[in-house]
Amino acid sequence: MKAFVFWSGRKLCTLLFLCLLSTSLKAAALRIVSLAPSLTQNLQYLGAEKDLVGCTNYCITTTKKQVVATAVKVNVELVLSLKPDLVVATNMTNKGTIATLRKFGINVVAYPMARSFEDICSQFLDLGKRTGREAKAQDVLRKTRQKVNQLKVLPHKPLKMFMQIGADPLFCVVPLTFMNDYITFAGGENIAYDLRIGSITRETVLKRNPDVIFIVTMGIIGNSQKKQWEAVRSLNATKNKKIFIVNSDKACIPSPVSFAETLEDMVKSIR
């Protein structure tokens, strides 16, 4: 009798283990739709691009995926036809669209705007958990945090920095955004420290006289803006020869890996 109970118990445990294993494997093998280039990039860093079945026309992938959205408009019928297990989006996606997808029983995760490097890391880890790749996410974050901590500059006197992200009208990085962390981590003080909206006049920039200017790449506009700032001889950044162009494909993407790469480029430029 005891032998029978033991065998039955062992058999039950084996069956339970196989069921749990099957469920785990099924959970990891998701059909994912990404409605933001940044999330598509993060899925790639997690090694989950093979699970991606749909994305926006701005997403860059190594293999062809079904395009289901532009930067702001989503083809709901096309998304539903792909039968995704998970749709990931940002606050750029229309709330009504997200609500509609959820009404059809689709699991939609909409991430809010990342306001800091820590927010970026937190969202990346969450994405890793939802796609069955938490261990991979932890590994990426460990390496990224180590790199960021090594790059952080703690000068005796912070450099006054201006980070331009728009030309017409002039637009800049402000506090409470993850891009502001580029400035502070690089040992700078944002000259737009008191602004909540990025609109700023050229006169204000000249008055606050930054020591360093970073211009997010805007094609030929970026180069012309650099020349325009360099033409102002009284500007400290011009005197210091500290006016640089930053790659927007990396700088504007809220991803831990691209954040570390951008910070590295900026720190190297300053040094």
C-alpha positions as CSV (number, residue, x, y, z in Angstrom):
1,M,0.0,0.0,0.0
2,K,2.8,2.4,0.9
3,A,4.6,1.5,-2.3
4,F,1.5,2.3,-4.3
5,V,1.0,5.7,-2.5
6,F,4.7,6.5,-3.1
7,W,4.5,5.6,-6.8
8,S,1.2,7.4,-7.3
9,G,2.6,10.5,-5.6
10,R,5.8,10.4,-7.7
11,K,3.7,10.0,-10.8
12,L,1.5,12.9,-9.9
13,C,4.6,15.1,-9.2
14,T,6.0,14.1,-12.6
15,L,2.8,15.0,-14.4
16,L,2.5,18.3,-12.5
17,F,6.1,19.2,-13.4
18,L,5.4,18.4,-17.1
19,C,2.3,20.6,-17.0
20,L,4.1,23.5,-15.4
21,L,7.0,23.1,-17.9
22,S,4.5,23.1,-20.8
23,T,2.8,26.2,-19.4
24,S,6.1,28.0,-18.9
25,L,7.2,27.2,-22.5
26,K,3.9,28.4,-23.9
27,A,4.1,31.6,-21.9
28,A,7.6,32.4,-23.3
29,A,6.6,31.6,-26.9
30,L,4.5,34.8,-27.3
31,R,3.1,36.4,-30.5
32,I,4.0,40.0,-29.9
33,V,2.9,43.2,-31.6
34,S,5.0,46.3,-30.9
35,L,3.5,49.8,-31.4
36,A,6.7,51.8,-30.8
37,P,10.2,51.6,-32.2
38,S,11.7,51.8,-28.7
39,L,9.8,48.7,-27.6
40,T,10.8,46.9,-30.8
41,Q,14.4,47.7,-30.0
42,N,14.1,46.5,-26.5
43,L,12.6,43.3,-27.7
44,Q,15.6,42.8,-29.8
45,Y,17.9,43.4,-26.9
46,L,15.9,40.7,-25.0
47,G,16.4,38.3,-27.9
48,A,12.6,38.3,-28.5
49,E,12.5,39.6,-32.1
50,K,11.6,36.1,-33.4
51,D,8.3,36.4,-31.4
52,L,7.5,39.7,-33.0
53,V,4.7,39.4,-35.5
54,G,3.7,43.0,-36.0
55,C,5.2,46.5,-35.6
56,T,5.1,50.1,-36.9
57,N,6.5,51.4,-40.1
58,Y,9.2,53.2,-38.1
59,C,10.5,50.0,-36.4
60,I,13.8,48.6,-37.6
61,T,13.9,44.8,-37.6
62,T,16.4,42.3,-39.0
63,T,13.6,40.3,-40.6
64,K,10.4,41.5,-42.3
65,K,7.5,41.9,-40.0
66,Q,3.8,42.8,-40.7
67,V,3.4,46.6,-40.4
68,V,0.3,47.3,-38.4
69,A,0.7,51.0,-37.5
70,T,2.3,54.3,-38.3
71,A,3.7,56.5,-35.6
72,V,0.2,57.4,-34.3
73,K,-2.4,55.4,-36.1
74,V,-3.0,51.7,-35.6
75,N,-4.8,49.3,-37.9
76,V,-6.9,47.5,-35.3
77,E,-8.2,44.8,-37.7
78,L,-4.7,43.9,-38.8
79,V,-3.5,43.6,-35.2
80,L,-6.5,41.3,-34.4
81,S,-5.8,39.2,-37.5
82,L,-2.3,38.4,-36.1
83,K,-3.8,36.9,-32.9
84,P,-1.2,38.4,-30.6
85,D,-0.7,37.2,-27.1
86,L,0.8,40.6,-26.2
87,V,0.6,44.1,-27.6
88,V,3.1,46.6,-26.2
89,A,2.6,50.3,-26.6
90,T,3.6,53.7,-25.2
91,N,1.5,56.7,-24.3
92,M,1.9,57.8,-27.9
93,T,-0.7,55.2,-28.9
94,N,-4.3,56.5,-28.8
95,K,-6.1,55.5,-25.6
96,G,-9.2,54.7,-27.5
97,T,-7.3,52.3,-29.7
98,I,-5.8,50.5,-26.6
99,A,-9.3,50.3,-25.1
100,T,-10.7,48.8,-28.3
101,L,-8.0,46.1,-28.4
102,R,-8.6,45.2,-24.8
103,K,-12.4,44.9,-25.5
104,F,-11.4,42.1,-27.9
105,G,-9.5,40.3,-25.1
106,I,-6.1,41.4,-26.3
107,N,-3.5,41.8,-23.5
108,V,-2.2,45.3,-24.0
109,V,0.6,46.8,-21.9
110,A,1.0,50.6,-22.4
111,Y,4.1,52.0,-20.9
112,P,4.1,55.7,-19.7
113,M,6.8,58.1,-20.8
114,A,10.1,57.3,-19.2
115,R,11.2,60.3,-17.1
116,S,14.6,59.0,-16.0
117,F,17.2,56.3,-16.6
118,E,15.6,54.4,-13.8
119,D,12.2,54.5,-15.5
120,I,13.8,53.1,-18.6
121,C,15.4,50.2,-16.6
122,S,12.2,49.5,-14.8
123,Q,10.2,49.3,-18.0
124,F,12.8,47.1,-19.7
125,L,12.7,44.6,-16.8
126,D,8.9,44.5,-16.9
127,L,9.1,43.8,-20.6
128,G,11.5,41.0,-19.9
129,K,9.2,39.5,-17.4
130,R,6.2,39.7,-19.7
131,T,8.0,37.9,-22.5
132,G,9.5,35.2,-20.4
133,R,13.0,36.7,-20.5
134,E,13.5,38.1,-17.1
135,A,17.0,36.6,-16.7
136,K,18.1,38.1,-20.0
137,A,16.7,41.5,-18.9
138,Q,18.6,41.3,-15.6
139,D,21.8,40.5,-17.4
140,V,21.4,43.4,-19.8
141,L,20.6,45.8,-17.0
142,R,23.5,44.6,-14.9
143,K,26.0,45.3,-17.7
144,T,24.3,48.6,-18.6
145,R,24.2,50.0,-15.1
146,Q,27.9,49.1,-14.7
147,K,28.7,51.0,-17.8
148,V,26.6,54.0,-16.9
149,N,28.2,54.2,-13.4
150,Q,31.7,54.1,-14.9
151,L,30.8,56.9,-17.2
152,K,29.2,59.2,-14.7
153,V,31.2,62.4,-14.3
154,L,31.4,64.2,-10.9
155,P,33.2,67.5,-11.6
156,H,34.0,70.1,-9.0
157,K,32.0,72.6,-10.9
158,P,29.3,71.3,-13.3
159,L,29.5,72.4,-16.9
160,K,26.5,74.4,-18.2
161,M,25.0,72.4,-20.9
162,F,22.3,72.9,-23.6
163,M,20.8,69.9,-25.4
164,Q,18.9,70.9,-28.5
165,I,16.3,68.5,-30.0
166,G,14.4,70.8,-32.4
167,A,15.3,73.7,-34.6
168,D,12.1,75.4,-35.9
169,P,10.9,76.2,-33.3
170,L,14.0,75.8,-31.1
171,F,13.3,73.0,-28.6
172,C,15.5,71.5,-25.9
173,V,15.8,68.9,-23.2
174,V,14.1,69.8,-19.9
175,P,14.1,68.4,-16.4
176,L,11.9,65.4,-15.5
177,T,12.8,63.6,-18.8
178,F,15.2,60.7,-19.3
179,M,17.2,62.8,-21.7
180,N,18.0,65.3,-18.8
181,D,19.9,62.4,-17.2
182,Y,22.3,62.5,-20.1
183,I,23.2,66.0,-19.0
184,T,23.5,65.3,-15.2
185,F,25.3,62.0,-15.7
186,A,27.8,63.7,-18.0
187,G,28.6,66.2,-15.2
188,G,26.5,69.0,-16.5
189,E,23.9,71.4,-15.4
190,N,21.0,72.0,-17.7
191,I,20.6,75.6,-18.7
192,A,16.9,74.9,-19.1
193,Y,16.7,73.8,-15.4
194,D,13.6,76.0,-14.8
195,L,11.6,75.0,-17.9
196,R,8.8,72.4,-18.0
197,I,8.2,72.7,-21.7
198,G,11.1,72.5,-24.1
199,S,10.3,75.6,-26.2
200,I,13.1,78.1,-25.8
201,T,14.4,81.2,-27.6
202,R,17.8,81.6,-29.1
203,E,18.2,84.8,-27.1
204,T,17.7,82.8,-23.8
205,V,20.3,80.3,-24.8
206,L,22.8,83.1,-25.6
207,K,22.0,84.8,-22.3
208,R,22.5,81.6,-20.3
209,N,25.7,81.0,-22.3
210,P,26.3,77.2,-22.1
211,D,29.8,75.8,-21.9
212,V,28.7,72.8,-24.0
213,I,26.0,72.3,-26.6
214,F,24.7,69.0,-27.8
215,I,22.5,68.9,-30.9
216,V,20.4,65.8,-31.6
217,T,21.0,64.8,-35.2
218,M,18.4,66.2,-37.6
219,G,20.1,65.5,-40.9
220,I,21.5,68.6,-42.7
221,I,19.5,70.7,-40.2
222,G,21.8,69.4,-37.4
223,N,24.9,70.5,-39.3
224,S,23.5,73.9,-40.1
225,Q,22.5,74.4,-36.4
226,K,26.0,73.6,-35.4
227,K,27.5,76.1,-37.8
228,Q,24.9,78.7,-36.6
229,W,26.0,78.3,-32.9
230,E,29.7,78.3,-33.9
231,A,29.2,81.6,-35.6
232,V,28.5,83.3,-32.2
233,R,32.0,84.0,-31.0
234,S,30.9,85.2,-27.6
235,L,29.4,81.8,-26.8
236,N,31.4,79.8,-24.3
237,A,30.6,76.6,-26.2
238,T,32.1,78.1,-29.3
239,K,35.2,79.3,-27.4
240,N,35.6,75.9,-25.9
241,K,35.0,74.1,-29.2
242,K,32.3,72.1,-27.4
243,I,29.5,72.0,-29.8
244,F,28.6,68.4,-30.8
245,I,26.0,66.4,-32.8
246,V,24.4,63.5,-31.1
247,N,22.9,60.5,-32.9
248,S,19.1,60.8,-32.5
249,D,18.6,57.1,-33.4
250,K,20.2,56.3,-30.1
251,A,19.6,59.4,-27.9
252,C,15.9,59.6,-28.3
253,I,15.2,55.9,-27.8
254,P,14.2,55.1,-24.1
255,S,16.3,51.9,-24.0
256,P,18.9,51.1,-21.4
257,V,21.5,50.0,-24.0
258,S,21.0,53.0,-26.3
259,F,21.1,55.3,-23.2
260,A,24.5,53.9,-22.2
261,E,25.8,54.3,-25.7
262,T,24.6,57.9,-26.0
263,L,26.1,58.8,-22.6
264,E,29.4,57.3,-23.6
265,D,29.5,59.3,-26.8
266,M,28.7,62.5,-24.9
267,V,31.3,61.9,-22.2
268,K,34.0,61.2,-24.8
269,S,33.1,64.4,-26.6
270,I,33.5,66.5,-23.5
271,R,36.8,64.9,-22.5
